[in-house]
Amino acid sequence: MTKADIVTEIAKSTGIDKATVSTTVESFMEVVKTSLINQEPVYLRGFGSFILKLRAKKTARNISKNTTIEIPAHNIASFKPAKTFAVQVK
């Protein structure tokens, strides 16, 4: 399902025009991104959490040049579904 499909489904189920729904969805995604950039997790009860996970530094190989490189520790965005949501998906 794409963002356009989500906008269409929300517009059909609520009766709100697609332009307004699209603006709302875009705003929601911006708020989530901004919160994660500021190291603040986003919790949506009954749906899930957008959180940051710390990846440890590691040594990797560049096989085309036969060299090793060190990848520093970094954060990665992650989604953890709520238990009720995860049960429904199974």
Backbone torsions as a table, in degrees:
resi	resn	phi	psi	omega
1	MET	NA	131.0	-179.9
2	THR	-96.0	172.7	177.7
3	LYS	-61.3	-38.8	178.6
4	ALA	-63.6	-38.4	176.8
5	ASP	-64.5	-40.2	178.6
6	ILE	-63.4	-45.2	179.4
7	VAL	-60.3	-44.2	-179.7
8	THR	-62.5	-45.4	-179.8
9	GLU	-63.3	-43.6	179.0
10	ILE	-65.3	-41.5	179.2
11	ALA	-62.3	-41.1	178.9
12	LYS	-65.7	-43.8	-174.6
13	SER	-76.4	-25.7	-177.7
14	THR	-104.3	-20.9	-177.1
15	GLY	83.0	6.5	178.2
16	ILE	-86.0	145.5	-177.9
17	ASP	-66.6	154.2	-174.4
18	LYS	-61.8	-34.7	-178.7
19	ALA	-63.1	-43.2	179.2
20	THR	-67.1	-43.5	179.4
21	VAL	-63.5	-42.6	179.5
22	SER	-61.0	-43.0	177.8
23	THR	-62.8	-40.7	179.4
24	THR	-65.4	-44.8	179.7
25	VAL	-63.7	-43.5	177.6
26	GLU	-60.9	-42.6	179.4
27	SER	-64.3	-41.2	177.9
28	PHE	-59.5	-46.7	-178.9
29	MET	-64.4	-36.7	177.7
30	GLU	-65.8	-41.0	178.8
31	VAL	-63.3	-42.6	178.8
32	VAL	-63.4	-47.0	179.7
33	LYS	-61.0	-45.5	-179.4
34	THR	-62.5	-41.2	179.2
35	SER	-63.0	-44.4	-179.8
36	LEU	-67.7	-36.9	175.9
37	ILE	-61.2	-35.7	178.9
38	ASN	-86.8	15.6	177.2
39	GLN	64.0	27.2	179.7
40	GLU	-111.1	118.6	177.4
41	PRO	-69.7	157.2	179.2
42	VAL	-115.9	120.7	-178.7
43	TYR	-109.5	123.9	176.5
44	LEU	-120.3	100.3	-176.2
45	ARG	-56.3	134.3	179.3
46	GLY	83.0	-8.3	179.8
47	PHE	-118.7	-59.1	179.2
48	GLY	159.7	-172.0	-176.8
49	SER	-128.8	137.8	170.3
50	PHE	-98.0	117.2	-174.2
51	ILE	-131.6	167.4	173.9
52	LEU	-105.5	136.0	175.4
53	LYS	-115.6	138.3	179.2
54	LEU	-88.6	121.1	174.2
55	ARG	-92.4	130.1	-179.4
56	ALA	-70.7	157.6	177.0
57	LYS	-69.4	151.5	-179.9
58	LYS	-150.8	161.4	176.8
59	THR	-100.3	130.6	-179.5
60	ALA	-125.6	166.2	179.5
61	ARG	-115.3	138.0	170.4
62	ASN	-97.8	99.3	-171.2
63	ILE	-71.7	-23.9	179.5
64	SER	-72.1	-31.3	179.2
65	LYS	-104.7	-3.8	-179.1
66	ASN	55.5	47.3	178.3
67	THR	-128.3	162.5	174.8
68	THR	-108.0	146.0	176.8
69	ILE	-130.4	154.4	178.1
70	GLU	-107.1	124.0	177.4
71	ILE	-95.2	119.0	-177.1
72	PRO	-69.7	162.8	175.3
73	ALA	-63.1	141.2	-178.6
74	HIS	-155.4	160.0	177.3
75	ASN	-89.2	149.1	175.6
76	ILE	-135.5	137.0	179.4
77	ALA	-72.0	142.2	-177.8
78	SER	-144.4	153.3	175.4
79	PHE	-117.5	129.7	177.4
80	LYS	-118.1	112.3	-178.1
81	PRO	-68.6	150.1	174.9
82	ALA	-68.3	155.3	-178.0
83	LYS	-58.7	-42.2	-179.3
84	THR	-64.8	-36.5	177.5
85	PHE	-68.6	-45.0	-178.9
86	ALA	-62.6	-37.4	179.0
87	VAL	-66.1	-39.3	-179.6
88	GLN	-67.9	-30.7	-177.6
89	VAL	-76.7	-29.8	-177.0
90	LYS	-61.8	NA	NA
